[in-house]
Amino acid sequence: MDQQESWVVCNAVGAEAEEDRQQQRLSGISESEADVDLARTRKVQTGWKPNPHTYRKAVGTAEVVCGAVLAFVPGALKEVSNVALLGIMLNDIYAHYSLDEGLEKMSPSIVFALLLTCRIVIFLQALAAEPKSVFDKKQRLDTSPMDNKVEEKKEQ
């Protein structure tokens, strides 16, 4: 859609909104009630229009940085980048859905979002399976079967 077509669409939507307001004024509804009613019946846009080139570069940079952190940096920062990438992918899926582009455009984002979700689930399962303190881990190591066999032989 080029700029002239989008201007025509915006004017058409604005004209419809103005007609609705005039009809509500004639019916005796105040302007504030009419605006609330209009917001309920129509999608209200924020009016924020980022520069597409800057937006694309910012999202692309965030994806590359988070991907590098995910690949090379250990620790909690890896999980933060995983969540950030998942958020970017969910935004991408929503953008394709709202533009009604179909599954062929959404499928790479869906697959990658599922992979990131699986990675989070595995991390949470591993976190739940770890011992709660250092002493639990030490006690588990002290009571290994090999140590028990060695102690039995020493006693004999």
Backbone hydrogen bonds, N-H to C=O, Kabsch-Sander energy under -0.5 kcal/mol:
donor,donor_aa,acceptor,acceptor_aa,energy
6,S,2,D,-2.1
7,W,3,Q,-1.9
8,V,4,Q,-2.0
9,V,5,E,-2.4
10,C,6,S,-2.6
11,N,7,W,-2.3
12,A,8,V,-2.2
13,V,9,V,-2.5
14,G,10,C,-2.6
15,A,11,N,-2.4
16,E,12,A,-2.1
17,A,13,V,-2.2
18,E,14,G,-2.1
19,E,15,A,-2.2
20,D,16,E,-2.3
21,R,17,A,-2.2
22,Q,18,E,-2.3
23,Q,19,E,-2.3
24,Q,20,D,-2.2
25,R,21,R,-2.2
26,L,22,Q,-2.1
27,S,23,Q,-1.4
28,G,25,R,-1.1
29,I,24,Q,-2.4
34,A,30,S,-2.2
35,D,31,E,-2.5
36,V,32,S,-2.2
37,D,33,E,-2.5
38,L,34,A,-2.6
39,A,35,D,-2.3
40,R,36,V,-1.7
41,T,37,D,-1.8
42,R,38,L,-1.9
45,Q,43,K,-0.6
49,K,47,G,-0.5
55,Y,51,N,-2.7
56,R,52,P,-2.5
57,K,53,H,-2.1
58,A,54,T,-2.5
59,V,55,Y,-2.6
60,G,56,R,-2.4
61,T,57,K,-2.5
62,A,58,A,-2.2
63,E,59,V,-2.4
64,V,60,G,-2.3
65,V,61,T,-2.7
66,C,62,A,-2.6
67,G,63,E,-2.3
68,A,64,V,-2.4
69,V,65,V,-2.4
70,L,66,C,-2.6
71,A,67,G,-1.8
72,F,68,A,-2.5
73,V,69,V,-2.0
78,K,75,G,-0.9
79,E,75,G,-0.7
80,V,76,A,-1.9
81,S,77,L,-2.2
82,N,78,K,-1.7
83,V,79,E,-2.1
84,A,80,V,-2.3
85,L,81,S,-2.6
86,L,82,N,-2.2
87,G,83,V,-2.3
88,I,84,A,-2.2
89,M,85,L,-2.5
90,L,86,L,-2.5
91,N,87,G,-2.1
92,D,88,I,-2.2
93,I,89,M,-2.7
94,Y,90,L,-2.4
95,A,91,N,-2.4
96,H,92,D,-2.3
97,Y,93,I,-2.3
98,S,94,Y,-3.1
99,L,95,A,-1.6
100,D,97,Y,-1.3
101,E,96,H,-2.3
105,K,102,G,-0.8
106,M,102,G,-1.2
107,S,103,L,-2.6
110,I,106,M,-2.3
111,V,107,S,-2.5
112,F,108,P,-2.3
113,A,109,S,-2.5
114,L,110,I,-2.3
115,L,111,V,-2.1
116,L,112,F,-2.4
117,T,113,A,-2.2
118,C,114,L,-2.4
119,R,115,L,-2.0
120,I,116,L,-1.9
121,V,117,T,-2.4
122,I,118,C,-2.6
123,F,119,R,-2.2
124,L,120,I,-2.5
125,Q,121,V,-2.3
126,A,122,I,-2.5
127,L,123,F,-2.3
128,A,124,L,-1.9
129,A,125,Q,-1.5
130,E,126,A,-1.0
137,K,133,S,-1.2
138,K,134,V,-2.1
139,Q,135,F,-2.8
140,R,136,D,-2.1
141,L,137,K,-1.9
142,D,138,K,-2.5
143,T,139,Q,-1.5
144,S,141,L,-1.1
148,N,144,S,-1.6
149,K,145,P,-1.9
150,V,146,M,-2.2
151,E,147,D,-2.3
152,E,148,N,-2.0
153,K,149,K,-1.9
154,K,150,V,-1.9
155,E,151,E,-1.8
156,Q,152,E,-1.3
